[in-house]
Amino acid sequence: MDLNAVRTFVAVADAGQFQKAAVDLALTQQAVSKRVATLERDLGVRLLTRTPRGAELTIDGQAFLTHARTLIQAEERARSSVRPGSRALRVDVVGRRVSLAGVLRDFHRAHPSVALDVVILPGSEEAIAAVRDGVIDATFRAVTMPGQRIPDGIEITPVHDEPLHLFTGPAHPFADASAVTPAQLAGHPIWMPGNVPGAEWTAYYEALAGDFGLTIEATGPNFGVEALIDTIAASSTLATFLGTQTPLVRPAGYDMRLIALRDPTPVYPHSLLWRADNPHPALTALREHFTSVRRDPPGGEIWTPTWARRR
């Protein structure tokens, strides 16, 4: 169906005259008549009848008018969805309970006029493919894990080096420590049921465990952060890793501990990836915000995987 013809029909119905509709549409009266005739031929019904006063809707025209207006509105919504500056910026984060989600919320507070569509994709490979294909505008990921290839045309910049902390309940052997070294954690299981094979965060923690002799325990169902806190709060052996900017609500009375890791400090390397030819105007604001708030890790030696790509 020719939407220009539909728009012309609506203009005639609203104006009540072919001549007035022609003036409103900046067309000749002959062009308006031809468009309406083409639409009527496509539909197989008469929509308008000429009268001494102009044009009147037939019964079929009255029935079609509401749907014609809906078609025009749908066309405008479709155009707006991809019009530069009007479409929401689609950004992928690993999860809504990770530190990057908290920093992204800070960006939204600083730029409330920027419409955001926050999505969560299952892994780095899927996220980078979505950026490449234009499904999303940007993703926050740790790159490049072993075997990973960044497609041509994808830009990468480090935006957030997140120092990890040990998260324990009050009965854990390190609960009262002000800081511990990664080597001291050998023999103390680190419970991370959200680690799945092939994910970049799994590759990161496997590299950390390999370098310091840690035991990363990923068995058991992943019931989410609240269930993880419940288990660790009641355990004298299990702990996990968190960042200080991870947006968590810690239940009252749980007395959870967040203990610094030192000598070296494990740092999770978040980078922002986007397509170089993406014209979305909010991408610049997003990059500039993360550049302005980026902080260097604490003083002293840090650790990150050898494969982490930093520019």
Salt bridges, closest charged atoms under 4 A:
ASP14 OD1 - ARG69 NH2 2.61
ASP24 OD2 - LYS20 NZ 3.04
GLU40 OE1 - ARG46 NE 3.98
GLU56 OE2 - ARG53 NH2 2.98
GLU75 OE1 - ARG7 NH2 2.19
GLU75 OE2 - ARG79 NH2 3.30
GLU76 OE2 - ARG83 NH2 3.21
ASP92 OD2 - ARG141 NH2 2.78
ASP106 OD1 - ARG109 NH1 2.73
ASP117 OD2 - ARG90 NE 2.84
ASP133 OD1 - ARG132 NE 2.88
ASP137 OD2 - ARG87 NH1 2.86
ASP161 OD2 - ARG294 NH2 3.07
ASP161 OD1 - ARG310 NH2 2.46
GLU162 OE1 - HIS270 NE2 2.91
ASP176 OD1 - ARG257 NH1 2.92
GLU200 OE2 - ARG141 NH1 2.65
GLU226 OE2 - ARG97 NH2 2.94
ASP255 OD2 - ARG257 NH2 2.64
ASP277 OD1 - ARG275 NE 2.71
